[in-house]
Amino acid sequence: MKQRLISIAFGLVLLAVILLLIDTIFNPIIFSLIGIIAIFEMMRALGLNDRPLFLILFSAAHIYNIFVQPDGFYFTYLLLFLMFCLVMFSKKRHVTFKEGAGALVGTIMISYGLRSIIEIEALAPTVSDARFMFVMALCLGWVCDSFAYCVGRAIGKKKLCPTISPNKTVAGAVGGVVGTPIVIAIVFSVYAANCGSESMFFGKNALPHIAFYAAMGLIGAVIGIIGDLAASYIKRECGIKDFGNIMPGHGGAVDRLDSVLFTSIFASLAYTLFLRLFG
């Protein structure tokens, strides 16, 4: 229990630092370091931790993605090219295509998920908006998890995907999908009613805006559940309980980012659509 509390405290401190430095060069540096740790965990899960070249090249591609803001197609092609080179010219031991493809998919998932947070910050006209939008992107997964846990513990009986994640229940998933859009709509509406005129959400708390916030919460909750199950599926396939132990009691970086990597990408798309619809 003590280890879990220490890990939670560390996570909150890291979140506070990110919010404080959200409009500085230090934020991309932080996301680059988090991404490298997550990529290493993914490589280790796939049994490629004895191949440092994989980590070096894929981490370099991740840093490129964070700082250079490349077109998605070229970044994906770069990773695909690197993967084929590493697999085909391996000398130390044979690396299968499945291992290389797993490393490729894992790196793309991690890098694009973290990259989307940078894109969210770029969309915001003010620092306050950037902080709020970033936190709400995280909350799409976190609020859903909280509702799912509480409802699942209270009335959950039927398992959602017992072969992948035995603790998740159908009732919990329904609770998360129902509760998240309500909370997200309320929080966005309160922020829109109290933010400054420079904010992109200023005055946007009419019915069409509330409907958009609720839809964002609904879809984000579903995506968060799928992201969580996807990470669990990878762990099952690799025969591991957690990706790492960087946060005792909570697993590794990938364990903490699983749903966020998916909800942050969706949030970036949702904010872009919001700007196009409502200006």
Backbone as CSV, one residue per row, in Angstrom:
resi,resn,N_x,N_y,N_z,CA_x,CA_y,CA_z,C_x,C_y,C_z
1,MET,0.827,-1.207,0.000,0.000,0.000,0.000,0.862,1.258,0.000
2,LYS,1.950,1.217,0.799,2.857,2.361,0.873,3.488,2.642,-0.480
3,GLN,3.880,1.563,-1.185,4.486,1.739,-2.508,3.501,2.362,-3.486
4,ARG,2.242,1.930,-3.429,1.214,2.471,-4.326,1.003,3.957,-4.073
5,LEU,0.994,4.352,-2.793,0.803,5.764,-2.452,1.980,6.607,-2.925
6,ILE,3.192,6.059,-2.791,4.381,6.770,-3.275,4.311,6.939,-4.794
7,SER,3.883,5.894,-5.487,3.759,5.950,-6.941,2.711,6.975,-7.365
8,ILE,1.588,7.017,-6.641,0.541,7.994,-6.942,1.074,9.410,-6.737
9,ALA,1.803,9.613,-5.638,2.378,10.933,-5.361,3.355,11.341,-6.458
10,PHE,4.181,10.396,-6.895,5.130,10.681,-7.978,4.391,11.052,-9.256
11,GLY,3.308,10.318,-9.564,2.525,10.611,-10.761,1.897,11.992,-10.714
12,LEU,1.399,12.378,-9.544,0.786,13.704,-9.394,1.830,14.810,-9.535
13,VAL,3.018,14.574,-8.985,4.102,15.564,-9.120,4.497,15.712,-10.587
14,LEU,4.613,14.589,-11.297,4.954,14.634,-12.719,3.889,15.372,-13.509
15,LEU,2.618,15.116,-13.206,1.522,15.819,-13.882,1.601,17.315,-13.613
16,ALA,1.900,17.693,-12.371,2.015,19.113,-12.023,3.156,19.782,-12.789
17,VAL,4.272,19.072,-12.929,5.418,19.614,-13.671,5.052,19.814,-15.135
18,ILE,4.367,18.830,-15.721,3.956,18.931,-17.122,3.026,20.124,-17.321
19,LEU,2.065,20.305,-16.414,1.133,21.428,-16.529,1.851,22.763,-16.353
20,LEU,2.818,22.802,-15.454,3.574,24.037,-15.211,4.423,24.419,-16.408
21,LEU,5.002,23.407,-17.078,5.923,23.648,-18.198,5.262,23.431,-19.559
22,ILE,3.948,23.484,-19.614,3.229,23.050,-20.807,3.529,23.891,-22.040
23,ASP,3.936,25.131,-21.853,4.213,25.995,-23.000,5.708,26.224,-23.196
24,THR,6.533,25.315,-22.691,7.988,25.456,-22.813,8.570,24.262,-23.563
25,ILE,9.844,24.358,-23.891,10.543,23.293,-24.603,10.730,22.065,-23.729
26,PHE,10.593,22.229,-22.411,10.818,21.103,-21.510,9.732,20.037,-21.639
27,ASN,8.530,20.427,-22.044,7.460,19.443,-22.160,7.745,18.389,-23.234
28,PRO,8.144,18.789,-24.452,8.522,17.765,-25.433,9.660,16.877,-24.948
29,ILE,10.576,17.452,-24.176,11.681,16.658,-23.628,11.135,15.609,-22.662
30,ILE,10.186,16.005,-21.810,9.583,15.069,-20.856,8.872,13.942,-21.593
31,PHE,8.090,14.297,-22.629,7.363,13.277,-23.386,8.312,12.378,-24.167
32,SER,9.441,12.917,-24.589,10.444,12.090,-25.269,11.008,11.044,-24.314
33,LEU,11.334,11.470,-23.086,11.888,10.548,-22.100,10.862,9.483,-21.696
34,ILE,9.610,9.901,-21.478,8.554,8.940,-21.139,8.397,7.934,-22.272
35,GLY,8.440,8.413,-23.508,8.297,7.540,-24.660,9.426,6.528,-24.761
36,ILE,10.653,6.958,-24.488,11.799,6.043,-24.548,11.654,4.935,-23.504
37,ILE,11.213,5.311,-22.297,10.986,4.304,-21.253,9.909,3.318,-21.687
38,ALA,8.822,3.843,-22.260,7.720,2.982,-22.705,8.153,2.072,-23.851
39,ILE,8.936,2.592,-24.776,9.427,1.778,-25.893,10.333,0.658,-25.378
40,PHE,11.195,0.978,-24.402,12.046,-0.055,-23.802,11.198,-1.147,-23.165
41,GLU,10.138,-0.756,-22.451,9.260,-1.745,-21.820,8.607,-2.637,-22.875
42,MET,8.212,-2.039,-23.981,7.595,-2.814,-25.058,8.609,-3.780,-25.667
43,MET,9.833,-3.331,-25.882,10.886,-4.200,-26.414,11.167,-5.366,-25.476
44,ARG,11.204,-5.073,-24.182,11.468,-6.126,-23.189,10.336,-7.144,-23.172
45,ALA,9.090,-6.668,-23.284,7.948,-7.585,-23.304,8.021,-8.531,-24.493
46,LEU,8.583,-8.048,-25.598,8.699,-8.848,-26.821,9.979,-9.684,-26.856
47,GLY,10.798,-9.575,-25.806,12.035,-10.340,-25.751,13.158,-9.735,-26.559
48,LEU,13.069,-8.430,-26.848,14.090,-7.767,-27.660,14.969,-6.835,-26.834
49,ASN,14.941,-7.000,-25.501,15.724,-6.104,-24.659,17.221,-6.331,-24.787
50,ASP,17.620,-7.469,-25.416,19.054,-7.706,-25.640,19.495,-7.175,-27.000
51,ARG,18.614,-6.426,-27.669,18.938,-5.822,-28.957,18.882,-4.307,-28.823
52,PRO,19.936,-3.675,-28.293,19.911,-2.229,-28.037,19.707,-1.394,-29.290
53,LEU,20.053,-1.960,-30.467,19.881,-1.193,-31.699,18.402,-0.891,-31.963
54,PHE,17.528,-1.839,-31.621,16.093,-1.596,-31.748,15.693,-0.379,-30.912
55,LEU,16.108,-0.378,-29.659,15.747,0.719,-28.759,16.322,2.039,-29.240
56,ILE,17.569,2.039,-29.678,18.229,3.280,-30.100,17.539,3.880,-31.333
57,LEU,17.329,3.061,-32.352,16.760,3.592,-33.596,15.295,3.955,-33.444
58,PHE,14.515,3.110,-32.769,13.103,3.427,-32.598,12.912,4.615,-31.656
59,SER,13.776,4.756,-30.661,13.712,5.914,-29.767,14.083,7.186,-30.522
60,ALA,15.079,7.088,-31.406,15.456,8.243,-32.220,14.305,8.662,-33.132
61,ALA,13.612,7.680,-33.718,12.452,7.987,-34.556,11.343,8.623,-33.721
62,HIS,11.165,8.163,-32.484,10.159,8.743,-31.590,10.490,10.201,-31.278
63,ILE,11.755,10.486,-30.969,12.165,11.866,-30.680,11.939,12.753,-31.906
64,TYR,12.252,12.216,-33.069,11.993,12.939,-34.327,10.517,13.271,-34.458
65,ASN,9.668,12.318,-34.123,8.229,12.523,-34.219,7.746,13.593,-33.246
66,ILE,8.322,13.645,-32.065,7.907,14.615,-31.048,8.316,16.034,-31.421
67,PHE,9.545,16.192,-31.933,10.087,17.538,-32.127,9.896,18.106,-33.535
68,VAL,9.916,17.248,-34.537,9.939,17.749,-35.910,8.537,17.951,-36.478
69,GLN,7.523,17.328,-35.875,6.151,17.409,-36.362,6.045,16.948,-37.819
70,PRO,6.448,15.716,-38.098,6.427,15.236,-39.478,5.035,14.820,-39.909
71,ASP,4.844,14.665,-41.204,3.632,14.058,-41.708,3.585,12.604,-41.248
72,GLY,2.398,12.164,-40.829,2.270,10.828,-40.258,2.761,9.726,-41.176
73,PHE,2.516,9.864,-42.470,2.899,8.815,-43.417,4.404,8.615,-43.421
74,TYR,5.162,9.706,-43.436,6.613,9.582,-43.509,7.193,9.009,-42.225
75,PHE,6.625,9.357,-41.076,7.102,8.808,-39.811,6.856,7.301,-39.765
76,THR,5.665,6.875,-40.176,5.345,5.448,-40.190,6.251,4.699,-41.160
77,TYR,6.499,5.283,-42.332,7.371,4.643,-43.313,8.789,4.520,-42.778
78,LEU,9.253,5.551,-42.070,10.594,5.508,-41.480,10.715,4.354,-40.496
79,LEU,9.713,4.187,-39.628,9.739,3.088,-38.665,9.666,1.735,-39.372
80,LEU,8.832,1.648,-40.399,8.709,0.397,-41.144,10.038,0.024,-41.795
81,PHE,10.706,1.006,-42.387,12.001,0.774,-43.026,13.041,0.315,-42.008
82,LEU,13.090,0.998,-40.851,14.032,0.630,-39.804,13.765,-0.785,-39.296
83,MET,12.481,-1.130,-39.147,12.135,-2.455,-38.654,12.632,-3.542,-39.603
84,PHE,12.406,-3.365,-40.901,12.854,-4.364,-41.865,14.377,-4.490,-41.867
85,CYS,15.073,-3.364,-41.747,16.536,-3.416,-41.711,17.027,-4.191,-40.491
86,LEU,16.437,-3.919,-39.335,16.865,-4.582,-38.110,16.565,-6.078,-38.138
87,VAL,15.429,-6.449,-38.704,15.055,-7.857,-38.762,15.922,-8.619,-39.764
88,MET,16.126,-8.052,-40.946,16.813,-8.772,-42.018,18.318,-8.871,-41.805
89,PHE,18.903,-7.841,-41.176,20.365,-7.831,-41.045,20.831,-8.163,-39.637
90,SER,19.955,-8.802,-38.864,20.314,-9.211,-37.514,21.394,-10.293,-37.575
91,LYS,22.446,-10.141,-36.781,23.543,-11.116,-36.762,23.656,-11.820,-35.416
92,LYS,23.341,-11.109,-34.345,23.512,-11.690,-33.015,22.606,-12.895,-32.832
93,ARG,21.361,-12.792,-33.219,20.443,-13.923,-33.212,19.308,-13.590,-34.159
94,HIS,18.608,-14.608,-34.612,17.526,-14.392,-35.557,16.360,-13.668,-34.885
95,VAL,15.914,-12.605,-35.478,14.744,-11.860,-35.003,13.614,-12.096,-35.984
96,THR,12.500,-12.583,-35.490,11.390,-12.905,-36.372,10.658,-11.651,-36.811
97,PHE,9.919,-11.811,-37.891,9.106,-10.708,-38.385,8.047,-10.337,-37.345
98,LYS,7.514,-11.323,-36.644,6.494,-11.058,-35.623,7.053,-10.168,-34.513
99,GLU,8.286,-10.455,-34.094,8.907,-9.629,-33.050,9.131,-8.210,-33.553
100,GLY,9.653,-8.096,-34.771,9.890,-6.775,-35.345,8.598,-6.009,-35.544
101,ALA,7.562,-6.695,-36.042,6.272,-6.038,-36.265,5.650,-5.607,-34.943
102,GLY,5.824,-6.424,-33.899,5.317,-6.049,-32.587,6.002,-4.798,-32.061
103,ALA,7.325,-4.737,-32.245,8.068,-3.545,-31.829,7.625,-2.325,-32.626
104,LEU,7.365,-2.526,-33.906,6.912,-1.424,-34.772,5.568,-0.885,-34.306
105,VAL,4.597,-1.780,-34.120,3.256,-1.360,-33.703,3.302,-0.694,-32.329
106,GLY,4.069,-1.282,-31.404,4.178,-0.702,-30.074,4.775,0.693,-30.095
107,THR,5.825,0.887,-30.898,6.460,2.203,-30.986,5.525,3.234,-31.611
108,ILE,4.816,2.853,-32.652,3.857,3.772,-33.286,2.763,4.164,-32.297
109,MET,2.247,3.182,-31.568,1.199,3.441,-30.585,1.680,4.423,-29.515
110,ILE,2.869,4.188,-28.993,3.417,5.052,-27.946,3.726,6.442,-28.476
111,SER,4.416,6.501,-29.603,4.883,7.783,-30.120,3.736,8.674,-30.588
112,TYR,2.775,8.089,-31.311,1.648,8.895,-31.779,0.770,9.331,-30.615
113,GLY,0.629,8.475,-29.591,-0.159,8.849,-28.429,0.437,10.054,-27.718
114,LEU,1.756,10.049,-27.507,2.414,11.167,-26.850,2.492,12.389,-27.761
115,ARG,2.668,12.153,-29.054,2.726,13.251,-30.017,1.405,14.031,-30.038
116,SER,0.304,13.331,-29.876,-1.006,13.974,-29.933,-1.175,14.979,-28.801
117,ILE,-0.503,14.736,-27.660,-0.576,15.691,-26.551,0.083,17.007,-26.947
118,ILE,1.193,16.922,-27.672,1.845,18.132,-28.175,0.908,18.866,-29.136
119,GLU,0.200,18.129,-29.952,-0.727,18.732,-30.904,-1.893,19.409,-30.196
120,ILE,-2.354,18.807,-29.083,-3.417,19.431,-28.296,-2.957,20.777,-27.765
121,GLU,-1.732,20.829,-27.254,-1.186,22.084,-26.735,-1.102,23.138,-27.837
122,ALA,-0.751,22.716,-29.057,-0.617,23.658,-30.170,-1.971,24.234,-30.587
123,LEU,-3.054,23.495,-30.375,-4.385,23.970,-30.741,-4.894,25.054,-29.800
124,ALA,-4.421,25.051,-28.563,-4.951,25.945,-27.541,-4.458,27.379,-27.729
125,PRO,-5.364,28.356,-27.705,-4.948,29.756,-27.861,-4.331,30.347,-26.603
126,THR,-4.592,29.756,-25.456,-4.040,30.254,-24.194,-3.416,29.110,-23.415
127,VAL,-2.560,29.464,-22.472,-1.927,28.458,-21.625,-2.974,27.754,-20.763
128,SER,-3.948,28.517,-20.283,-5.015,27.925,-19.464,-5.794,26.892,-20.263
129,ASP,-6.104,27.219,-21.526,-6.790,26.254,-22.385,-5.940,25.007,-22.598
130,ALA,-4.638,25.197,-22.820,-3.741,24.061,-23.054,-3.749,23.116,-21.852
131,ARG,-3.685,23.689,-20.655,-3.690,22.858,-19.448,-5.023,22.140,-19.282
132,PHE,-6.102,22.870,-19.490,-7.432,22.277,-19.350,-7.651,21.168,-20.376
133,MET,-7.297,21.424,-21.630,-7.503,20.435,-22.692,-6.660,19.196,-22.467
134,PHE,-5.453,19.379,-21.960,-4.582,18.240,-21.678,-5.171,17.367,-20.569
135,VAL,-5.602,18.007,-19.487,-6.185,17.257,-18.364,-7.449,16.526,-18.805
136,MET,-8.285,17.178,-19.617,-9.523,16.538,-20.058,-9.243,15.360,-20.993
137,ALA,-8.180,15.441,-21.774,-7.790,14.303,-22.619,-7.434,13.101,-21.757
138,LEU,-6.750,13.357,-20.638,-6.425,12.281,-19.707,-7.686,11.750,-19.021
139,CYS,-8.593,12.679,-18.697,-9.803,12.301,-17.959,-10.748,11.423,-18.771
140,LEU,-10.661,11.473,-20.078,-11.506,10.591,-20.885,-11.295,9.138,-20.487
141,GLY,-10.049,8.780,-20.214,-9.749,7.426,-19.774,-9.873,7.261,-18.274
142,TRP,-9.405,8.252,-17.513,-9.375,8.133,-16.064,-10.775,8.141,-15.449
143,VAL,-11.648,9.020,-15.926,-13.018,9.078,-15.401,-13.742,7.780,-15.707
144,CYS,-13.553,7.275,-16.929,-14.174,6.012,-17.308,-13.676,4.879,-16.409
145,ASP,-12.381,4.845,-16.138,-11.817,3.816,-15.264,-12.428,3.882,-13.865
146,SER,-12.600,5.101,-13.357,-13.148,5.270,-12.009,-14.589,4.781,-11.935
147,PHE,-15.406,5.176,-12.915,-16.793,4.711,-12.947,-16.850,3.198,-13.113
148,ALA,-16.032,2.680,-14.017,-16.039,1.236,-14.276,-15.641,0.461,-13.026
149,TYR,-14.652,0.959,-12.292,-14.208,0.281,-11.077,-15.311,0.269,-10.021
150,CYS,-15.927,1.439,-9.782,-16.952,1.548,-8.734,-18.194,0.724,-9.078
151,VAL,-18.685,0.858,-10.307,-19.880,0.121,-10.717,-19.583,-1.371,-10.776
152,GLY,-18.404,-1.725,-11.298,-18.037,-3.132,-11.382,-17.944,-3.789,-10.024
153,ARG,-17.366,-3.070,-9.042,-17.270,-3.610,-7.685,-18.642,-3.750,-7.043
154,ALA,-19.562,-2.843,-7.383,-20.876,-2.836,-6.743,-21.820,-3.895,-7.317
155,ILE,-21.919,-3.938,-8.654,-22.921,-4.826,-9.254,-22.361,-5.693,-10.381
156,GLY,-21.084,-5.594,-10.634,-20.501,-6.336,-11.753,-20.424,-7.830,-11.504
157,LYS,-20.968,-8.594,-12.401,-20.913,-10.054,-12.320,-20.377,-10.660,-13.606
158,LYS,-21.030,-10.334,-14.718,-20.616,-10.887,-16.001,-19.323,-10.234,-16.462
159,LYS,-18.335,-11.060,-16.830,-17.036,-10.559,-17.258,-17.122,-10.004,-18.683
160,LEU,-16.374,-8.924,-18.922,-16.359,-8.297,-20.242,-15.508,-9.097,-21.214
161,CYS,-14.246,-9.309,-20.872,-13.325,-10.111,-21.698,-12.459,-10.945,-20.752
162,PRO,-13.003,-12.031,-20.221,-12.293,-12.782,-19.181,-10.948,-13.348,-19.599
163,THR,-10.776,-13.665,-20.879,-9.501,-14.226,-21.329,-8.420,-13.163,-21.481
164,ILE,-8.826,-11.890,-21.533,-7.874,-10.790,-21.707,-7.670,-10.039,-20.401
165,SER,-8.777,-9.617,-19.780,-8.718,-8.862,-18.532,-9.828,-9.353,-17.610
166,PRO,-9.527,-10.324,-16.762,-10.561,-10.975,-15.957,-11.253,-10.080,-14.939
167,ASN,-10.692,-8.931,-14.617,-11.288,-8.047,-13.611,-12.340,-7.099,-14.186
168,LYS,-12.393,-6.964,-15.493,-13.341,-6.035,-16.105,-14.694,-6.710,-16.293
169,THR,-15.762,-5.975,-15.962,-17.106,-6.522,-16.074,-17.926,-5.710,-17.069
170,VAL,-18.990,-6.319,-17.554,-19.892,-5.628,-18.478,-20.546,-4.442,-17.779
171,ALA,-20.985,-4.652,-16.538,-21.621,-3.574,-15.780,-20.656,-2.409,-15.571
172,GLY,-19.403,-2.722,-15.293,-18.414,-1.670,-15.116,-18.192,-0.879,-16.383
173,ALA,-18.105,-1.571,-17.524,-17.924,-0.888,-18.806,-19.108,0.016,-19.111
174,VAL,-20.324,-0.488,-18.847,-21.531,0.329,-19.072,-21.515,1.549,-18.154
175,GLY,-21.125,1.336,-16.893,-21.039,2.454,-15.957,-20.059,3.520,-16.430
176,GLY,-18.918,3.081,-16.968,-17.932,4.031,-17.477,-18.423,4.792,-18.686
177,VAL,-19.093,4.084,-19.594,-19.584,4.704,-20.825,-20.737,5.659,-20.540
178,VAL,-21.533,5.371,-19.518,-22.657,6.244,-19.163,-22.187,7.433,-18.320
179,GLY,-21.309,7.178,-17.371,-20.892,8.221,-16.454,-19.931,9.234,-17.047
180,THR,-19.028,8.784,-17.909,-18.005,9.680,-18.462,-18.586,10.853,-19.242
181,PRO,-19.516,10.653,-20.192,-20.040,11.810,-20.927,-20.754,12.820,-20.041
182,ILE,-21.367,12.359,-18.951,-22.040,13.280,-18.038,-21.015,14.181,-17.361
183,VAL,-19.957,13.571,-16.819,-18.917,14.341,-16.135,-18.202,15.275,-17.102
184,ILE,-17.850,14.771,-18.287,-17.120,15.584,-19.267,-17.961,16.775,-19.704
185,ALA,-19.251,16.559,-19.965,-20.135,17.646,-20.395,-20.264,18.702,-19.305
186,ILE,-20.392,18.274,-18.055,-20.530,19.222,-16.948,-19.256,20.047,-16.780
187,VAL,-18.105,19.380,-16.789,-16.830,20.087,-16.573,-16.558,21.075,-17.702
188,PHE,-16.773,20.663,-18.958,-16.560,21.570,-20.079,-17.506,22.759,-20.004
189,SER,-18.757,22.529,-19.652,-19.742,23.606,-19.579,-19.395,24.614,-18.490
190,VAL,-18.942,24.114,-17.337,-18.531,25.003,-16.248,-17.314,25.819,-16.667
191,TYR,-16.364,25.176,-17.330,-15.166,25.893,-17.800,-15.545,26.953,-18.829
192,ALA,-16.438,26.609,-19.767,-16.860,27.553,-20.806,-17.575,28.765,-20.211
193,ALA,-18.251,28.568,-19.089,-18.994,29.663,-18.461,-18.097,30.563,-17.616
194,ASN,-16.889,30.110,-17.308,-16.030,30.876,-16.396,-14.667,31.248,-16.975
195,CYS,-14.341,30.787,-18.176,-13.026,31.095,-18.759,-13.026,32.514,-19.342
196,GLY,-11.843,33.002,-19.661,-11.711,34.336,-20.228,-12.127,34.397,-21.685
197,SER,-12.292,35.595,-22.203,-12.754,35.782,-23.578,-11.742,35.302,-24.608
198,GLU,-10.471,35.128,-24.203,-9.455,34.645,-25.129,-9.546,33.138,-25.350
199,SER,-10.289,32.472,-24.487,-10.384,31.015,-24.557,-11.197,30.563,-25.763
200,MET,-10.833,29.416,-26.322,-11.588,28.857,-27.441,-12.940,28.295,-26.994
201,PHE,-13.141,28.180,-25.671,-14.403,27.659,-25.144,-15.296,28.768,-24.577
202,PHE,-14.866,30.008,-24.688,-15.605,31.128,-24.076,-17.048,31.192,-24.591
203,GLY,-17.993,31.113,-23.657,-19.403,31.219,-24.006,-19.983,30.011,-24.708
204,LYS,-19.190,28.978,-24.890,-19.662,27.804,-25.641,-20.231,26.752,-24.673
205,ASN,-21.373,27.108,-24.084,-22.061,26.181,-23.186,-23.549,26.096,-23.514
206,ALA,-23.879,26.323,-24.795,-25.248,26.131,-25.266,-25.477,24.648,-25.554
207,LEU,-26.699,24.301,-25.912,-27.053,22.900,-26.116,-26.178,22.200,-27.160
208,PRO,-25.893,22.816,-28.337,-25.028,22.128,-29.312,-23.634,21.838,-28.754
209,HIS,-23.112,22.786,-27.961,-21.786,22.582,-27.375,-21.816,21.465,-26.336
210,ILE,-22.850,21.470,-25.495,-22.970,20.428,-24.471,-23.113,19.053,-25.119
211,ALA,-23.885,18.996,-26.215,-24.044,17.729,-26.935,-22.703,17.254,-27.474
212,PHE,-21.882,18.189,-27.964,-20.554,17.820,-28.476,-19.684,17.286,-27.342
213,TYR,-19.682,17.960,-26.192,-18.880,17.515,-25.055,-19.300,16.109,-24.616
214,ALA,-20.621,15.887,-24.561,-21.127,14.578,-24.135,-20.723,13.488,-25.124
215,ALA,-20.826,13.805,-26.417,-20.430,12.825,-27.442,-18.935,12.530,-27.346
216,MET,-18.157,13.570,-27.068,-16.712,13.389,-26.894,-16.435,12.469,-25.710
217,GLY,-17.173,12.667,-24.615,-17.000,11.813,-23.447,-17.415,10.382,-23.706
218,LEU,-18.502,10.206,-24.442,-19.001,8.871,-24.750,-18.013,8.087,-25.605
219,ILE,-17.604,8.703,-26.725,-16.681,8.027,-27.636,-15.322,7.832,-26.973
220,GLY,-14.875,8.846,-26.227,-13.596,8.747,-25.536,-13.576,7.619,-24.514
221,ALA,-14.711,7.409,-23.831,-14.789,6.326,-22.847,-14.654,4.968,-23.527
222,VAL,-15.342,4.798,-24.649,-15.257,3.536,-25.391,-13.827,3.303,-25.875
223,ILE,-13.205,4.352,-26.406,-11.829,4.233,-26.892,-10.877,3.912,-25.739
224,GLY,-11.112,4.520,-24.576,-10.268,4.248,-23.415,-10.359,2.797,-22.974
225,ILE,-11.577,2.230,-22.975,-11.758,0.830,-22.607,-11.033,-0.082,-23.599
226,ILE,-11.172,0.236,-24.891,-10.499,-0.568,-25.913,-8.982,-0.470,-25.768
227,GLY,-8.486,0.730,-25.484,-7.048,0.905,-25.289,-6.532,0.114,-24.109
228,ASP,-7.297,0.111,-23.025,-6.921,-0.654,-21.843,-6.890,-2.151,-22.153
229,LEU,-7.905,-2.621,-22.877,-7.952,-4.033,-23.250,-6.824,-4.384,-24.221
230,ALA,-6.476,-3.448,-25.105,-5.387,-3.697,-26.055,-4.072,-3.926,-25.324
231,ALA,-3.804,-3.103,-24.309,-2.577,-3.279,-23.530,-2.604,-4.608,-22.783
232,SER,-3.768,-4.972,-22.237,-3.896,-6.255,-21.541,-3.685,-7.420,-22.500
233,TYR,-4.190,-7.264,-23.723,-4.022,-8.312,-24.736,-2.542,-8.522,-25.066
234,ILE,-1.805,-7.417,-25.199,-0.373,-7.516,-25.493,0.346,-8.239,-24.355
235,LYS,-0.012,-7.889,-23.112,0.636,-8.531,-21.958,0.330,-10.027,-21.914
236,ARG,-0.905,-10.385,-22.228,-1.271,-11.804,-22.259,-0.472,-12.541,-23.321
237,GLU,-0.355,-11.931,-24.492,0.388,-12.561,-25.584,1.863,-12.727,-25.233
238,CYS,2.398,-11.766,-24.469,3.817,-11.802,-24.114,4.069,-12.585,-22.828
239,GLY,2.998,-12.999,-22.132,3.154,-13.776,-20.921,3.693,-12.997,-19.739
240,ILE,3.313,-11.719,-19.613,3.781,-10.886,-18.504,2.592,-10.294,-17.761
241,LYS,2.811,-9.919,-16.501,1.759,-9.298,-15.695,1.735,-7.794,-15.899
242,ASP,2.919,-7.188,-15.894,3.060,-5.746,-16.109,4.191,-5.502,-17.095
243,PHE,4.151,-4.345,-17.752,5.218,-3.996,-18.679,6.498,-3.617,-17.940
244,GLY,6.362,-3.122,-16.724,7.538,-2.717,-15.964,7.179,-2.506,-14.510
245,ASN,8.119,-1.972,-13.744,7.889,-1.698,-12.322,8.418,-0.328,-11.935
246,ILE,8.402,0.590,-12.899,8.907,1.933,-12.628,8.045,2.641,-11.583
247,MET,6.755,2.229,-11.493,5.849,2.759,-10.479,5.337,1.574,-9.666
248,PRO,6.020,1.210,-8.573,5.642,0.035,-7.776,4.158,0.042,-7.402
249,GLY,3.505,-1.081,-7.659,2.084,-1.190,-7.392,1.222,-0.762,-8.553
250,HIS,1.828,-0.090,-9.535,1.078,0.397,-10.697,1.677,-0.070,-12.017
251,GLY,2.784,-0.806,-11.973,3.395,-1.294,-13.193,4.353,-0.287,-13.809
252,GLY,4.481,-0.386,-15.133,5.423,0.478,-15.838,4.751,1.650,-16.529
253,ALA,5.526,2.331,-17.381,5.002,3.494,-18.098,3.856,3.109,-19.020
254,VAL,4.004,2.000,-19.732,2.942,1.575,-20.653,1.676,1.200,-19.883
255,ASP,1.829,0.600,-18.713,0.670,0.245,-17.893,-0.121,1.484,-17.486
256,ARG,0.563,2.585,-17.234,-0.111,3.817,-16.827,-0.635,4.606,-18.022
257,LEU,-0.070,4.370,-19.191,-0.441,5.156,-20.373,-1.411,4.425,-21.292
258,ASP,-1.718,3.158,-20.984,-2.446,2.321,-21.947,-3.654,3.005,-22.578
259,SER,-4.627,3.435,-21.777,-5.818,4.076,-22.351,-5.519,5.487,-22.824
260,VAL,-4.580,6.179,-22.142,-4.259,7.564,-22.492,-3.677,7.668,-23.902
261,LEU,-2.889,6.673,-24.304,-2.295,6.701,-25.642,-3.370,6.732,-26.727
262,PHE,-4.523,6.158,-26.432,-5.620,6.134,-27.393,-6.536,7.342,-27.229
263,THR,-6.865,7.693,-25.989,-7.787,8.816,-25.774,-7.162,10.155,-26.151
264,SER,-5.835,10.284,-26.014,-5.199,11.556,-26.375,-5.254,11.795,-27.883
265,ILE,-5.091,10.726,-28.663,-5.220,10.865,-30.118,-6.639,11.261,-30.481
266,PHE,-7.619,10.598,-29.871,-9.018,10.954,-30.128,-9.309,12.384,-29.687
267,ALA,-8.783,12.798,-28.517,-9.024,14.151,-28.021,-8.471,15.196,-28.985
268,SER,-7.289,14.928,-29.549,-6.713,15.855,-30.527,-7.632,16.018,-31.738
269,LEU,-8.176,14.911,-32.222,-9.113,14.973,-33.347,-10.399,15.692,-32.951
270,ALA,-10.901,15.429,-31.735,-12.139,16.046,-31.269,-11.984,17.556,-31.120
271,TYR,-10.859,18.012,-30.564,-10.629,19.449,-30.417,-10.519,20.124,-31.786
272,THR,-9.866,19.469,-32.725,-9.774,20.012,-34.092,-11.153,20.156,-34.701
273,LEU,-11.996,19.140,-34.534,-13.370,19.194,-35.045,-14.169,20.277,-34.347
274,PHE,-13.970,20.438,-33.064,-14.668,21.481,-32.298,-14.359,22.864,-32.860
275,LEU,-13.095,23.102,-33.165,-12.705,24.394,-33.721,-13.334,24.629,-35.081
276,ARG,-13.424,23.595,-35.890,-14.020,23.738,-37.222,-15.525,23.969,-37.155
277,LEU,-16.190,23.348,-36.170,-17.634,23.476,-36.062,-18.044,24.783,-35.387
278,PHE,-17.299,25.174,-34.346,-17.743,26.298,-33.531,-16.800,27.501,-33.560
279,GLY,-15.684,27.364,-34.266,-14.812,28.518,-34.455,-13.867,28.781,-33.294
